[in-house]
Amino acid sequence: MNPVADITLDADALRELAGSFRGELIRPDDPAYDEHRRVWNGSIDRFPALIVRCRGASDVVAAVRFARDSGLPVAVRGGGHSFPGLSVCDGGIVIDLAPMRAIAVDAEGRTARVQAGVLWGELDAATQQHGLATTGGIVTHTGVAGLTLGGGIGWLQRRFGMTIDNLLAVELVTAGGDVVRASDEENAELFWGVRGAGGNLGIVTEFTFRLNPVGPEVVAGPVFWPIEQSPKLLRFYRDWIADAPDELMTIVLHRKAPAVDWVPRDLHGQLVVGIACCYAGPVEDGERVLRPLKAFGTPVLDLCKPKPYVEHQGMFDPSFPHGRWYYVRACDVAALSDEVIDITVEHSSRIRSPLTSFPIWQQGGALARVDEGATAFNGRAAGHTFNIVGITETWAL
Ligand SMILES: Cc1cc2nc3c(=O)[nH]c(=O)nc-3n(C[C@H](O)[C@H](O)[C@H](O)COP(=O)(O)OP(=O)(O)OC[C@H]3O[C@@H](n4cnc5c(N)ncnc54)[C@H](O)[C@@H]3O)c2cc1C
């Protein structure tokens, strides 16, 4: 049942909002309501009283003022990929930034100004036209906004730092409806908080990022082994990455081999351990650094090779489509001790779902050299970040 049936919005206030608003106002009786209340995680099913689809900062200001006067709860939506569905609420107002999709790349100055509705695939495509990139998420349909405001980890983090380490400035609408800029020079305390705890401090309408030379070709992709080889592989991996250059970033994956185009059919559904890599430096160096890993044990599939960075960025998209049911937990460990490895392998061997995956992110490098107190993000000293991503097609297994 639709729980917003008996919420009445002030008709005069709504008329006033509609008068100057450039975007769309979507009510529960609008044919587009269901499309716009849905978020990426199919297990989230909420019914806002109003969805305010903004086209620019002035729309966001109007939306914030309207929402404040209404007294209703507010959710802010960038790419809509919050695992617990924080970008949509029951009976309140969703301030949806998805229509704000402008990107302006200054190739010479190596910066990009990015509106808050942009997705990572769009930003990577625009910056890679100039052989540049900033550290971004590893699935192209994730929002730049939410990912940046939470810190931002990705394939380039060990070489260039986290996404927030490449953030130069933001334009933000405060809860009072004022538009302010924040950077190291202007509203520096606000800028400190935005980098890691950003979702709580206002609505960011535009981000300015530093860009770095990347690719366009990088050596990247996963190598897979049967899960039985995992205990030895993880011990080898621990020693191999001990002296890894910052250019190398890896993610260990335990899962059933996914039924996607790039996995041979006979492997679909088999429990495997994979090490996905990206070497953000010259291709010849990447091939040399990755040689020992590729020679370990008996891989069943080796897809780690020179390819365009944007192709690598899109590789995991098919494993995380919109609409499936997702539940994630995460934790950090200092090191892959024998005990951590044994527990990891034991639990990975029990994975039943063909969709569930268990990525372990290699940390360190440039991200760890930023002072822990320099931004609101906490956890730079971790050796590895564990994600446990439980996935089903629907509520029923
Ligand atoms: C498939 C997938 C892959 C991912 N990969 C990575 C990864 O590689 N690296 C990584 O670090 N994280 C990753 N994440 C986690 C991701 O960073 C968070 O889920 C992030 O919040 C998503 O941002 P969004 O804009 O898409 O989400 P939304 O759901 O739109 O927003 C997330 C949160 O940020 C708030 N918010 C959104 N926009 C703004 C804004 N402009 N101003 C203020 N608050 C705002 C929302 O209110 C909400 O609380 C991934 C998540 C998914 C689902």
PDBQT file of the ligand as one rigid body, heavy atoms in Angstrom, charges set to zero:
ROOT
HETATM    1  C1  LIG A 401      27.449  -1.065  -7.551  1.00  0.00    +0.000 C 
HETATM    2  C2  LIG A 401      28.203  -0.226  -6.557  1.00  0.00    +0.000 A 
HETATM    3  C3  LIG A 401      29.562  -0.053  -6.689  1.00  0.00    +0.000 A 
HETATM    4  C4  LIG A 401      30.258   0.735  -5.767  1.00  0.00    +0.000 A 
HETATM    5  N1  LIG A 401      31.615   0.890  -5.921  1.00  0.00    +0.000 NA
HETATM    6  C5  LIG A 401      32.275   1.716  -5.086  1.00  0.00    +0.000 A 
HETATM    7  C6  LIG A 401      33.653   1.995  -5.302  1.00  0.00    +0.000 A 
HETATM    8  O1  LIG A 401      34.267   1.493  -6.226  1.00  0.00    +0.000 OA
HETATM    9  N2  LIG A 401      34.266   2.842  -4.449  1.00  0.00    +0.000 N 
HETATM   10  C7  LIG A 401      33.597   3.432  -3.403  1.00  0.00    +0.000 A 
HETATM   11  O2  LIG A 401      34.211   4.210  -2.684  1.00  0.00    +0.000 OA
HETATM   12  N3  LIG A 401      32.304   3.173  -3.178  1.00  0.00    +0.000 NA
HETATM   13  C8  LIG A 401      31.628   2.339  -3.990  1.00  0.00    +0.000 A 
HETATM   14  N4  LIG A 401      30.308   2.093  -3.781  1.00  0.00    +0.000 N 
HETATM   15  C9  LIG A 401      29.631   2.702  -2.623  1.00  0.00    +0.000 C 
HETATM   16  C10 LIG A 401      29.134   4.064  -3.082  1.00  0.00    +0.000 C 
HETATM   17  O3  LIG A 401      30.208   4.978  -3.000  1.00  0.00    +0.000 OA
HETATM   18  C11 LIG A 401      27.993   4.560  -2.185  1.00  0.00    +0.000 C 
HETATM   19  O4  LIG A 401      26.930   3.665  -2.261  1.00  0.00    +0.000 OA
HETATM   20  C12 LIG A 401      27.584   5.954  -2.613  1.00  0.00    +0.000 C 
HETATM   21  O5  LIG A 401      26.836   6.509  -1.591  1.00  0.00    +0.000 OA
HETATM   22  C13 LIG A 401      26.809   5.981  -3.912  1.00  0.00    +0.000 C 
HETATM   23  O6  LIG A 401      26.637   7.294  -4.358  1.00  0.00    +0.000 OA
HETATM   24  P1  LIG A 401      25.332   7.686  -5.197  1.00  0.00    +0.000 P 
HETATM   25  O7  LIG A 401      25.403   9.154  -5.491  1.00  0.00    +0.000 OA
HETATM   26  O8  LIG A 401      25.162   6.748  -6.340  1.00  0.00    +0.000 OA
HETATM   27  O9  LIG A 401      24.211   7.332  -4.150  1.00  0.00    +0.000 OA
HETATM   28  P2  LIG A 401      22.942   8.048  -3.531  1.00  0.00    +0.000 P 
HETATM   29  O10 LIG A 401      22.121   6.915  -3.032  1.00  0.00    +0.000 OA
HETATM   30  O11 LIG A 401      22.302   8.972  -4.475  1.00  0.00    +0.000 OA
HETATM   31  O12 LIG A 401      23.543   8.868  -2.342  1.00  0.00    +0.000 OA
HETATM   32  C14 LIG A 401      24.273   8.251  -1.313  1.00  0.00    +0.000 C 
HETATM   33  C15 LIG A 401      24.255   9.127  -0.054  1.00  0.00    +0.000 C 
HETATM   34  O13 LIG A 401      24.846  10.399  -0.338  1.00  0.00    +0.000 OA
HETATM   35  C16 LIG A 401      23.890  11.457  -0.154  1.00  0.00    +0.000 C 
HETATM   36  N5  LIG A 401      24.076  12.373  -1.279  1.00  0.00    +0.000 N 
HETATM   37  C17 LIG A 401      24.000  12.058  -2.606  1.00  0.00    +0.000 A 
HETATM   38  N6  LIG A 401      24.267  13.144  -3.351  1.00  0.00    +0.000 NA
HETATM   39  C18 LIG A 401      24.503  14.143  -2.482  1.00  0.00    +0.000 A 
HETATM   40  C19 LIG A 401      24.836  15.505  -2.659  1.00  0.00    +0.000 A 
HETATM   41  N7  LIG A 401      25.010  16.034  -3.866  1.00  0.00    +0.000 N 
HETATM   42  N8  LIG A 401      25.010  16.285  -1.568  1.00  0.00    +0.000 NA
HETATM   43  C20 LIG A 401      24.866  15.751  -0.319  1.00  0.00    +0.000 A 
HETATM   44  N9  LIG A 401      24.544  14.463  -0.096  1.00  0.00    +0.000 NA
HETATM   45  C21 LIG A 401      24.369  13.666  -1.167  1.00  0.00    +0.000 A 
HETATM   46  C22 LIG A 401      22.545  10.768  -0.198  1.00  0.00    +0.000 C 
HETATM   47  O14 LIG A 401      21.576  11.487   0.519  1.00  0.00    +0.000 OA
HETATM   48  C23 LIG A 401      22.844   9.436   0.438  1.00  0.00    +0.000 C 
HETATM   49  O15 LIG A 401      22.868   9.558   1.846  1.00  0.00    +0.000 OA
HETATM   50  C24 LIG A 401      29.581   1.331  -4.683  1.00  0.00    +0.000 A 
HETATM   51  C25 LIG A 401      28.217   1.142  -4.533  1.00  0.00    +0.000 A 
HETATM   52  C26 LIG A 401      27.528   0.388  -5.465  1.00  0.00    +0.000 A 
HETATM   53  C27 LIG A 401      26.065   0.197  -5.289  1.00  0.00    +0.000 C 
ENDROOT
TORSDOF 0
